[in-house]
Amino acid sequence: MTLPGDSTLTEHGLEATGRGRILLIACGALAREILDLKTANGWDHLDLTCLPAKLHLYPDKITDAVREAVQTHRADYDDIFVVYADCGTGGLLQAACTEMGVKMIEGPHCYSFFEGNARFADSGDDIGTFYLTDFLVRQFDAFVWKPMGLDRHPELRDMLFGNYTKLVYQAQTDDPGLTEKAKACAARLGLPFERRFTGYGDLESALAGL
């Protein structure tokens, strides 16, 4: 993964210079899934640069970070695709992408496009559902437990999660170890557990369209 201003990592070395290449500017939380899809499908024309996954804790910073990354890399690529959904930007990211003439993945957030935006809209889930992906299961302490202060004040759990009705683990891979860890995360939050094998959902179809 790289940050804006760094060389972009490709399977052919550093710095893409050839024509016909597409740069994916993605959330770092999606890096592993995107690299797996690239390898499985032979998408050697797609290069990847990632912004820090922790930007999701500060969604007001996502739009400016994406804008900077597009400006940094635009001259080196025939096309750029932003692998963020709205992700709490309130439409500002979409407006910026439209202004810059680049496309982005559809959906309100990654939980929606992993499940498939159409299926997610029909799922009946509401704000009482807490979601985890493979990434968030692996990084539960760093991205959920500690940022919410539960490592220091576990008594906050009931206040923060008392109105949730379940935890849904959207599994991108069929990994029994991750499933057990996800169950443990649900237990720590005091929530009923549900596992859904989503695979890569609309992320895969969006990248295939490139």
HELIX and SHEET records of a PDB file:
HELIX    1   1 GLY A   28  LEU A   30  5                                   3    
HELIX    2   2 ALA A   31  ASN A   41  1                                  11    
HELIX    3   3 ALA A   53  LEU A   57  5                                   5    
HELIX    4   4 PRO A   59  LYS A   61  5                                   3    
HELIX    5   5 ILE A   62  HIS A   73  1                                  12    
HELIX    6   6 ARG A   74  ASP A   76  5                                   3    
HELIX    7   7 LEU A   92  MET A  100  1                                   9    
HELIX    8   8 CYS A  110  GLU A  115  1                                   6    
HELIX    9   9 ASN A  117  ALA A  121  1                                   5    
HELIX   10  10 ASP A  134  ARG A  138  1                                   5    
HELIX   11  11 PHE A  140  PHE A  140  1                                   1    
HELIX   12  12 ASP A  141  TRP A  145  3                                   5    
HELIX   13  13 PRO A  154  LEU A  156  5                                   3    
HELIX   14  14 ARG A  157  PHE A  161  1                                   5    
HELIX   15  15 PRO A  176  LEU A  189  1                                  14    
HELIX   16  16 GLY A  201  ALA A  208  1                                   8    
SHEET    1   A 2 LEU A   9  THR A  10  0                                        
SHEET    2   A 2 GLY A  13  LEU A  14 -1                                        
SHEET    1   B 4 LEU A  46  LEU A  51  0                                        
SHEET    2   B 4 ILE A  22  CYS A  27  1                                        
SHEET    3   B 4 ASP A  79  VAL A  83  1                                        
SHEET    4   B 4 LYS A 103  MET A 104  1                                        
SHEET    1   C 3 THR A 129  LEU A 132  0                                        
SHEET    2   C 3 LYS A 166  ALA A 171  1                                        
SHEET    3   C 3 PHE A 193  PHE A 197  1                                        
END                                                                             
